[in-house]
Amino acid sequence: MAVRAAVIAAVAVFAAAAIHVPSARAAPSFNGIVVEARLITVNATTASATVRIEPTPGGSFAQAQGDLLTQDVILYTSTVSGSLAHGYRAGNFMDPFETTVPLDGDTSTYPFQHLKVEIAALARTAGGVRSGKPVPLQLHISSNPAGYRVSPPSGPREGPVVDAVLHVNPSWAAVLFAVFIMVVMWALALGALAVVVSLLARRRRFEGAFAAFLAALLFAFPTLRNSLPGIPPVGVLFDYAAFFWAEALVALALIALITGWTVRTLVGTGERRD
């Protein structure tokens, strides 16, 4: 009973601490707007990234009770089409939102590409950029996109205009998986070609099941290629290193197998069945 009571008391203490510990992004000592920007997804196909923005008022911009604004604020963030304005009224919460920002870098070297994402923001009081007063900002960066290694800037950014650059690289698991698929494609393509050469050279009996396997392999490679994590459209390094060659070899093997069987049938050459 004593042990159970001690465990319950410890759990209660930790729960109370978790409830009352202030949020790191709330930063009540900062007199301005604290912006937590979290990188969510990276899309190499559209050369863009999705960022979740969570603003929180602090200092004279926040009411004593709760995270309610004391005055109207307009928050501007960068997007793929320029900038996006979000207006917040006094007495209301600053609701989070998601924005799409440009993804810079050369994606043609997949899976070894090096990309970067730039996040910029500024805020003004009622009246906006033209007549509003600057509002101090404090920018915090975090990220958790699957399949990527993100190097965020060290420490928060502060000022009337804040920006940060994130370096985004494929994770080591994604790189190793892509290289593994390259090896598999080459192995299957060369193996299929070797079997076809053996069948034609030794005049073996035509196997319809093997021809069906080659046809299935020909259409399976594009599906396998498109399932790789974060792969851009066709034309990247991965395609020139393995995909195009594998498709060509399998197609050549299938054409040679069908042609060889057709020619033998027309000429009337007998087939070896051993």
Salt bridges, closest charged atoms under 4 A:
GLU54 OE1 - ARG25 NE 3.34
GLU54 OE2 - ARG38 NH1 3.31
GLU54 OE2 - ARG52 NE 3.16
ASP72 OD2 - ARG89 NH1 3.46
GLU98 OE2 - ARG52 NH1 3.89
GLU207 OE2 - ARG205 NH2 3.71
ASP239 OD1 - ARG225 NE 2.82
GLU271 OE2 - ARG264 NH2 3.74
ASP274 OD1 - ARG204 NH1 3.54
ASP274 OD2 - ARG272 NH2 2.95
